Amino acid sequence: GRKWLDYVGMGAVAIPGVVLGIGYLRTFYDFQVPVIDKPLASWWVIIVVALAVRRLPYALRACVAALQQVSEMLEEAAENLGATKARTVWRITVPLMSGGILAGFVTSFATASVELSATIMLVSAESDAPLAYGIYEFMQSASGRGPGAALGIIAVVIVGIGTYVSHRVIERGRRERAPDVALAAGV
């Protein structure tokens, strides 16, 4: 059971982005969005869904690694002290996994921000296009190389800021939890 779930979760990595984009076009083109009266495949939300599905395995792997680092003894101790399963997950497991969850999000965001293969099939209006598509469009002509390079630098800065913020959040969480751990250890 677990291995099949892992295989299904990692399946998005095995599917090329262009194939995924064509699949989304074929699947959602016949559905109309009532508010904008356009096919669902031409709505920007489909690009977000495609990128989320395409990068889900990165976040999944980071969360699994974080969960494997949480000691089962902590969960058992909380349950022995009368905590419900939900409270144990919320108060013990999730805070200890927060670094892995955040790392998975940042990794997914960083790789999705430069993903082009799926988005190139799904962009219907340039105003809905992600940053990677803009870089691609500018770099197609000699006169656009400067703006394309500038967008590339902006993409690197965005990813760098996201990574920096995630590290700061993780460190702040560790510092906030450190007194609790020392108190629990009897120090």
N, C-alpha and C positions, 0 to 999 in steps of 0.2 A: 503494500500500500504506500509506504513512505517513498520508496524509490520511484514509483510511478508519478507521484506528485512532484518529485524533484525533476523527473524527465519532462513533464508537462511544463513546469515552471521555466526550465532551461530551454525549452523548444523555441522560444522567441529568438534566441541567439543563433540557432541553426537556420532560421528562415532569413534569406537575404532581404534587406530593407525595401528594395524595388518590388519584390514579390509581395511583401506585406502591404506596401502602398497600393499595388494593383488589386490585391484582395479587398482592401478597405473600399476602394473605388467601386468595385463590382458589387460588394455587399450593400453599401449605403447609398448608391446613386439613385435607386428607385424610391427611397424614402424622402418625403418632403418635410421640411421644417415649417410648421404653421406660421410662425412669427415673421420669418424672413422670406418665405415662399421660394425657397431654393432647395436643391437636393441636399440631403444630409452630408453627402460626401464633399460638398463644397464649403461646408461650415468649418471654421477654425477649430472647433472642439474636436473634430476627428483627428486633426494633426496632434493635438495634445494626447488623445487616447492612443494613437499610433506610437508616439514617442514613449508614453508610459508603459505600454505593453512591450515595446522593443527593449526598454531598459529595466524592466521588472526583475530579470535574473540578477542584475548587479545588486540591487537592493535586497533581494531575497537571500543571496549568498552572505551579504554583510550581516543581515539579521540572524541567519542560522549560526554564523560564527559567534555572534554576540550571545546568543542563547546557549550555545555549548559552553561558554565560559561562566555562566551562572551556575553556582553550585546547587545541586538538588537539596543539600542539607539545609540551606537557607530557607527554601520553600517548605521543607518538612518541619523545620523549627517554627516557622510562622503558623503553620496549620496546627501543630501541637499546642501552640499557645492560644488557639481559639480563633485564628483568623480564617475567614472564608476563602475559598479558592479565588474568587474575584478580587478580594482585598489583597491577597498574597501576590497575585499577578500585578495589580495596580501599584502596590507599595514596595514590592521587592523586585520582581522580575523586570518590569518596564524601566524603572530607574537604572538598574544595572545594565540593561540593554541599550539605554539611550545613546551611548556613544556609537554603537554599531548601527543603530537605526539612522542616526544622523550621518554617519559615514556612507551608508547605503544611499541616502538621499543625495548627498553631495556628489558621489560617484555617478549616480544616475543623471543628475542635473548636468554635470560637467560633460558627460558623453552625449547626452541628448542635445545640449546646446550647439554642438558641432555636427549633429546627425544630418545628413543630406539625402541619403538614398531613399528613405521612406517619404520624407517631406516633399521632395521634388515631384513626386507623383500626386500629392494631395493639395498642393497650393493652387487655389483657383483665383485668388486676388493678391496682388503684391502687398496690399496693406495687411493681409493676414499672414504673410510669410515670416518664418522665424529668421533669426540672425544668420544662420548658416546659408540659407537660401539667398539672402542679400549679398553675402560674400561671394557666393557662386555666380550670381548675376553680374556683379561688378567685375569679377575677374575674367569674364568672357570677352571683354574688349580691352584694347590697349589703353584707352582713355580712362577706363574704370579701375585700373590697377591700384592707383593711389587710394581712392575711396575703399576699395576692397581690402587693401592692406590695413587701412585705418579701422575698418569693421573687424578685421581679424584681431587687431590689438585690443579693441573693445571687448571682443569675446574672451580673450585671455584674461583681461582685467576682471570681467564679471566672474569667471570661474575662479580666479585667484581670490577675489573678495569673498565669494561663497565658501571657499576652503578655509580662509582665515577666520571668518565668522564661526564656522562649525568648530574649528579648533578652540576658539575662545569659549564657546558654549560648553564644550566638553570639559575644558579645564576648570571653568567656573563650577560646573556640576561636581567635579571631583573634589574641589576645595570645599564645597558646601556639604558633601557627604563625608568628608574626612573626619570631622568631629563626631558624627554619628557612629562611624565605624570604630573610632577610638573609644567612645563611650560604651559601645556594645562589647568591645574586647576587654573592658575593665581597666583601661589605661587611665 
